[in-house]
Amino acid sequence: MLNNLEEYNRKIRQDLLIEFRGLELYTTWGLFSPRAIDDGSRLLLDHLELDEADDCLDLGCGYGVLGLSMARSAPRGHTLMVDKDFVAVAYAERNRVHNRIENASSLLSNGFDQVPRQQFDVIVSNIPAKVGKEMLYIYLFDALAYLKPGGSFYIVTITGLRQFFKRGFSEVFGHYEKIKQGKTYTVARGIK
């Protein structure tokens, strides 16, 4: 029995230090991993290669962990954070403003459907496991279309989907590069 509904309904504020990048991130119940940065995102950030002028896209940004980290690492580029959840987009924008990150923006978009036609150097996604294989293929084809030549699409996914993405990247990008495989998560990429 819930004795204190207000306690369960409150917003969560977390002070997190992500890879020496002192971001303070606000989050709330209902968003992915509201209590702490998930291990998959940490693994992806540990193996992400960026140049300081890269234009980046965070697909499925949640409250902005990956996107804001990329914006800080690529201060001469611009990072666009997109999510289909309006609460996630609102929190990503709130966190951008709170952390005084000027080279990023957020946008409500189901996958790439609202993303302006532009090209990115790097696209990242902490791929949701339960969206269906059709949607995962749409992400792969759309990412390829939105990348600049030589651009990279990095994903982190549960290791159980590794073989699917090996096949999918090979079909869509012509190759698959496994960057890091852990017990639970795998980081991979395709290069256009």
C-alpha positions in Angstrom: 0.0 0.0 0.0 1.3 3.4 -0.9 1.4 5.5 2.3 2.8 8.6 0.7 1.7 9.2 -2.9 3.5 12.5 -3.0 6.8 10.7 -2.4 6.2 8.4 -5.4 4.9 11.2 -7.5 7.8 13.6 -6.9 10.4 14.6 -9.6 13.8 13.2 -9.2 16.9 15.4 -9.3 20.2 13.7 -9.7 23.7 15.1 -9.8 25.7 12.8 -12.0 29.3 13.0 -13.2 29.5 11.4 -16.6 33.0 10.7 -17.8 34.6 13.8 -16.3 31.9 16.0 -17.9 30.1 17.2 -14.8 26.6 17.3 -16.2 23.7 17.9 -13.8 20.7 16.1 -15.2 17.1 16.4 -14.2 14.9 13.3 -14.8 11.5 12.0 -13.8 9.5 8.8 -13.4 8.4 7.3 -16.8 11.6 8.2 -18.6 14.2 5.5 -19.4 16.6 4.9 -16.4 15.4 7.8 -14.2 17.5 6.9 -11.2 21.0 6.6 -12.8 22.8 6.6 -16.1 22.3 3.2 -17.5 25.3 0.9 -18.2 24.6 0.8 -22.0 24.9 4.6 -22.3 28.0 4.7 -20.2 29.6 1.9 -22.4 28.7 3.8 -25.6 30.1 7.1 -24.2 33.3 5.2 -23.2 33.8 4.1 -26.9 32.5 7.1 -28.8 34.9 9.0 -31.1 34.1 12.6 -31.9 35.9 15.5 -33.4 35.3 19.0 -31.9 33.4 20.2 -35.0 31.2 17.2 -35.5 27.5 17.7 -36.1 25.7 15.0 -34.1 22.3 13.4 -33.7 21.0 11.6 -30.6 18.2 9.4 -31.7 15.9 8.6 -28.8 17.6 11.1 -26.5 15.6 10.5 -23.3 16.7 13.3 -20.9 19.8 14.0 -22.9 22.7 12.0 -21.5 24.2 11.0 -24.8 23.3 14.2 -26.7 24.6 16.6 -24.1 27.8 14.6 -23.7 28.3 14.8 -27.4 27.6 18.6 -27.5 30.3 19.1 -24.8 32.8 16.9 -26.7 32.1 18.6 -30.1 31.8 22.3 -29.1 32.3 23.6 -32.7 29.5 21.4 -34.0 25.8 21.2 -33.3 24.0 18.3 -31.6 20.3 17.6 -32.2 18.5 15.5 -29.6 15.3 13.8 -30.7 12.7 11.6 -29.0 9.1 10.5 -29.6 8.3 11.2 -26.0 7.4 14.8 -25.3 8.4 14.5 -21.7 11.8 13.3 -22.7 12.3 16.2 -25.1 11.2 18.6 -22.4 13.7 17.2 -20.0 16.5 17.1 -22.6 15.9 20.8 -23.3 15.7 21.6 -19.6 19.0 19.9 -19.1 20.6 21.7 -22.0 19.6 25.0 -20.6 20.5 24.1 -17.0 24.0 23.0 -18.1 24.4 26.1 -20.3 25.1 24.1 -23.5 24.5 26.4 -26.5 25.4 24.1 -29.3 22.5 21.6 -28.9 18.8 21.6 -29.4 15.9 19.2 -28.9 13.0 18.1 -31.2 10.0 15.9 -30.8 10.3 13.2 -33.6 9.3 9.6 -34.0 12.6 8.4 -35.3 13.7 10.6 -38.1 10.3 11.7 -39.3 10.6 15.3 -38.0 14.4 15.7 -38.4 15.2 18.4 -41.0 17.0 17.1 -44.1 20.6 17.6 -43.1 23.7 15.5 -42.8 25.4 14.5 -39.6 28.9 13.3 -38.8 27.8 11.1 -36.0 24.5 9.6 -35.0 24.1 7.6 -31.8 21.2 5.6 -30.3 20.7 3.5 -27.2 18.4 1.3 -29.3 15.2 0.2 -27.6 15.0 -3.6 -27.6 11.2 -3.8 -28.0 10.3 -1.6 -31.0 10.2 -4.5 -33.5 12.6 -5.5 -36.3 10.8 -3.4 -38.9 11.5 -0.2 -36.9 15.1 -1.2 -36.3 15.6 -1.5 -40.0 14.0 1.9 -40.5 16.5 3.3 -38.0 19.4 1.8 -40.0 18.2 3.0 -43.4 17.3 6.5 -42.1 20.6 6.8 -40.3 22.5 5.9 -43.5 20.5 8.6 -45.4 21.2 11.3 -42.7 25.0 10.6 -42.4 27.7 12.6 -44.2 30.1 10.4 -46.3 32.5 8.9 -43.7 30.0 9.5 -40.9 29.3 7.0 -38.2 26.1 5.5 -36.7 26.9 4.2 -33.2 24.4 2.0 -31.3 24.4 0.4 -28.0 21.9 -2.5 -27.5 21.4 -5.5 -25.4 23.8 -8.2 -26.3 20.9 -10.5 -27.3 20.3 -8.3 -30.4 24.0 -8.3 -31.5 23.4 -10.9 -34.2 20.4 -9.1 -35.6 22.4 -5.8 -35.8 25.4 -7.6 -37.3 23.1 -8.8 -40.1 21.3 -5.4 -40.3 24.4 -3.3 -40.5 25.9 -5.6 -43.1 22.8 -5.4 -45.3 22.3 -1.6 -44.9 25.8 -0.2 -44.4 27.7 -3.0 -46.1 29.7 -3.8 -42.9 29.4 -4.1 -39.2 32.0 -3.1 -36.6 31.6 -4.4 -33.1 33.3 -1.8 -30.9 32.8 -3.4 -27.5 30.8 -6.4 -26.3 30.0 -6.8 -22.6 27.9 -9.3 -20.8 24.8 -7.2 -21.1 25.4 -4.6 -23.8 27.2 -4.3 -27.2 28.4 -1.1 -28.8 28.6 -1.3 -32.6 28.8 1.1 -35.5 28.4 1.4 -39.3 30.3 4.0 -41.3 28.8 5.5 -44.5 
